[in-house]
């Protein structure tokens, strides 16, 4: 509710710094994403389920998001890029997570899975994003995911995540790659992932975003496209119309944040046959649902407002020199810091070389929304 008064904003001044391909270690390689090709539905083979790849977690115990971004920027810009003019350095996964909180889908999903305060149970405390400050750019805020939000996971019908999906076969079919065969347990895409480094203005925030690329627009259409990336996904025939539900404005906003020019949905029947192919550009969505762009701008405005509130909390004197996390608890976000020992000598992920910080008895969370 606190974010509803924030004015709508737009994504403007988009600059594509470059792209790279990488495996799980995020060592940059030559950028070689597949080009989308509309499959000919005449004589299509029956598709088989494969193991769907989950979005990568930005920061883990042995990998730094900012270090990965520096390597990628050195690869794409020959080491000539600086962070000083930026307000936010983040990934599309982090923006998608914050957008889900803004539009309410994250809270609704976690509530439905019984993770809020309930009878004989306390709320789950989920550290979702690591807040990072850059020593060479004091005004820049880094946001890196620590947790993957997968709505299909942890449900009552599916307590453990089932990664088997037609998405993999459909993506290979739509990019001219051979379909995978063999038992379901080995049908997994072992190719590297592809990413773009995007710099743009979202309201008054200048952002640097690492965005995934499943496929790119056909070369004949790329000059007129509003975005270069293509998202390919499958859907059951019973859910063919769910794309146009109340979450359409969020999807439209996410297309802008990730430089996505087209969403391709393959509609599958019970026999694993492709019965319909929906190719939806941003222009198609505006024509099908007039006003979706204005609704998307409102959500972007709330997203910018949320980031401003996070940034304001991190500037409090009590947060100086302390590792900070954005935590989800009972439909609220709060900035928290762990208990620090007397020998704490700065945050190694931020490489700040701070002096020793006195021991703190307990972290005091501050609500940001």
N, C-alpha and C positions, 0 to 999 in steps of 0.2 A: 504493500500500500504506500510506503514511503517513496517509492519510485514512480508512482503514477503521475506525479506533477512535473516530471522531467520532460523538457521539450523534445519533439522528434528530431532526429538527425539523419544524415545520409552518409554513405561511403563515397568519398570523392578523392580526386588526385591519386588514382591508383598507379603505382609504379611497380612493374615486375622486375625485381632485381636479378633473378635468375632461377634456375632449377637444378636439382641434383637427384640422383638415385642412390639408395643406400639399403643395406641389410639392417638387422637389428642393432648393430653397433654404431650406426649413423656415420660411418666413414663415407664421405661423399665420393660418388662415382659419376661417370658421364650420364647426363640426363637423357633418358631414352624412353619416354612414356609411349604406350601404344596409342594409335589413332582409332577413334571410334568409327565403326563401319556398321551401318544398319543391316542386321542379318536378314537374309532372304528366308522368309518363313515357309517357302515351298520346299518340301523334302527335308525339313529340319529333323535331326535325330532327337530321340528322347533324352532329356537332360538328366544328369545324375547329381545327387547332392555331394558337396565337398566340404572340407573344413574351412570355415570362414575365418579370415585373419582379423584379429581385434585391433582397434586403434592403439598405437604405441603409447606407453606411459612416458611422459617427458623426462621425469627425473626419478632415478632410482638410487639405491645405496652406493652404487659404483659408477654412476654416470651423471654428469652435470648438464642440464639443459642449456645453460649459457655457453658452456664449453662447446657443446654440439653446434649451437648457432654460430659461434665464432668460426669454427671449422668450415661450416657451410658457407658463410659469408666470404671467407678467404678463398674458397673454391670458386664462388660465383663472381667475386669482384676483385680478385687479385690482391686481396689484403688492403684495399683502399677504403673500406667502409668503416664509419664511426657511428657510435650510438648516441652521441651527445644531443642530437636534434630530436630524438625520439622521446615519447612519453611512456610507451608500453612496448615490451618485447614479450611475445607469447606465441602460442600455437593455436591452430584452429580448434583442437580438442578442448583447450581451456576456454576459449570463447563459446564453444557449443555448450559446455557445462554451465557457464554463467548465464547463457541465454536460456537454458532449461530452467534455471532458478527464477529468472525474470518472468518467464511466461507461465510458471507454475507447474510445468510437467514434471520437473525433478521432485518437488515436494509431494505431488500427488502419487508418483511412482513409489517413492520411499515410504510414504504413509501406507499405501496399499500392501506393501510387503511387511508391515508390522514393525518398522524400525523407528517409529516415533514413540513418545511416552505413552504407555498403555497400562492396563491393570496388571499388577505384579511384574512390571517391566519398565526399565529405564530406556531413554532414547539412545540410539546408536550415535556415537560421536565419530564422524567421518572426516579425516583430513583429506580434503579434495585437491587443494592447490598449494604449492610452495611459493611463497612471496620472496622474491630475490631483488636485492639492490646491487647495482653495478658500480664498482669503485671508480671507473673512468667516465661514468655518466651519472652523477648524483641525482639528477632529475628524472631518471628512467627507472621504471618499475618492471621487473620480470615476473611473469606468471607461468608456472609450469605444473602440469597435472601430476598428481601422485596416485590417482585412483581413476579407474575407468567406469563410467556410467554406461551400463549395458541394460536397457530396460527388459530384455528377454531373460536376464539372469535373476536368480533368487525369488522367482515367483512361486506360488503355491503348487502349480502344475509342473513347474520345472525348477526344483530347488538347486540343481547344479546346471551350469550353462551348457546347453546343447549347441555346439558350433556348426553342426551340419546344416547346410543351406544350399539352395540353388544359385546363390549369388555368384559363387566361383565359376560355375559352368556358364552362366549367362555372360559374365564379364569376358571370359575367354572367347565365347562365341561372338560377342560384339566387337572384339578387337582382332579377329582373324587368327586366333591361336587355336591349336588342336585341343579338343576336350580331353580331360584326364580320365583314365580308366583304372581298373583294379578295384580292390576292396575299399569301402568308404574310409577306413582308417588311414589310408595313404594318399587320398585325393586332396592334396594340399598344394597351394601355390608356393613354390620355392624361389620365384623370381624376386628381385629387389623391389622395394616400395619406391614411389616417386613423390617428390615434393617440390612446391614452389615457394620462393621467398617473396612475400608481398609487402609493400610499404604503401600505406594509404592513410587518409584522414577519416576518422569516424567521429563526427562532431568536431570538438576542439582537441581531440587526442590524435597524435601522430603515432601510428602503430606499425610495428614490424611483426609479421605473422608467418609462421611456417604452416603451409596448407598442403594436405595430401592431394595427389592427383591419381585417380583411377585410370582415366583415359583423357585424351585431348580432343577438341573439336576437329572435325574433318578439315583439311587444309583449304578446301574450296569455300568453307563457311567461316573460317577463323577471323577474316578481316571484318565481318559484320557482326560477330558474336559479342555479347555483353560480357562474357567470361570465356576463358579458354579451357577450363576443366569440364569433364563430363562424369557424372556419377551414375553408375549402373547398379541396379538393385532388382531383386525379384520380389513378387508378392503373390499370395494365394488369391485365387479368383474371387473368393468371398470378401477379400479386402481390397478389391480393385479400386473402389471409390474412396477409400480412407485417406488418400493423399489430399483430398479437398476438404478435410474436416477442419476443426477449429485451430489446428496447428499449422495451417497453410502459411499464415503470415510469418511464423517462426522459420519455416522452411525457406521462404523467400528471403528473409533477412540473412539466414545462414548461407544462401547461395551468394549473396553479396560479400560476406565476410571471407568466403573461401574461393572467390573468383570462379564460381561454377556457372557455366553458361547454359547447361542443359542437364536435366535429370531424365534418365531412361529407366522405365519400369517394365520388366517382363512379367506378364500375368500368366501364372501357371495353373493348370487344372489338376485334378486328382491323379491323372495318368502321367504326370511329369512332362506334359506337352506345353509348349509355348503357344497360347491361344491369342494373345494380344501384346502389342508393343506400344507403350506410351512414351513418346518423345516430347518433353515439355521444356521449352525455353522460358526465360523470364518474361518475354513478351507474351507467350502463350498464357502464362499465369495471370498477367495483367488483363488480358482479353477475357479469359474465363471468369475471373473474379475481380471486377473493378473495385479499386480501393485496397487491394492487397499490398500494394507498394506503400500506401500511407500507413497501413497497420504495421508493416515491417519497419518503417521509419520510427514509429512510436516505440517498438521493442528495442530498436537500436539506441534510441534516446535513453531508455531505462538501463540498458547495458552500460552505456557511457556513464550514467549517473552512479551505477553500482561501482564501477572501477574508480570513479572520483572518491567515493566514500571509503573504499579500501585504501586508496592512496592517502587520504586524510588521516586515517588511523595509523598508518605506518610512519607518519611524520611526527607522532607524539613523542616526547622525550623518553618515555618509558620503553619505547620500541627500539631505541637506538642501540645498535650493536648486538641485537638478539635475533636468532633465527625465527622467522614468522611463518605461520601456516594459516590458510583459510579453511575453517572447519564448518561443516554442516551439522547442525544439531536442532532437531525439533522444528523444522521448517524455517530456520534462521541461519544466517551466515555470521560468523564471528572470527576475528583475528586472534590467534592464540600463539603463545610461545612456550617452549618446554622449560622445565626447571633447569637452571644453569648452575654448574659447579663453580667453585672458586678458581679452578684452573682453566676455565673457558677462555680461549684466546682468539675470539673472532670466528666467524662462520667460514669454514673452508670452501663452501660452494660459492661464496661471494668474493673470496680472495681479497678481503679488505685489509687484513693485517691489523685488526683493531686491538687496542690494548685490552688487558684482562678486565672482564666485566664482573662486578661483585656477585656473590651468590644471591639468588632470588628464591624466596621461600615458596612462592606459588605463582603460576602464570595467571594473569587477570585477563579474561576474554573481554573483548569489546564488540558489541553488536554493530554490524555495518548495514544491516537491512532487516 
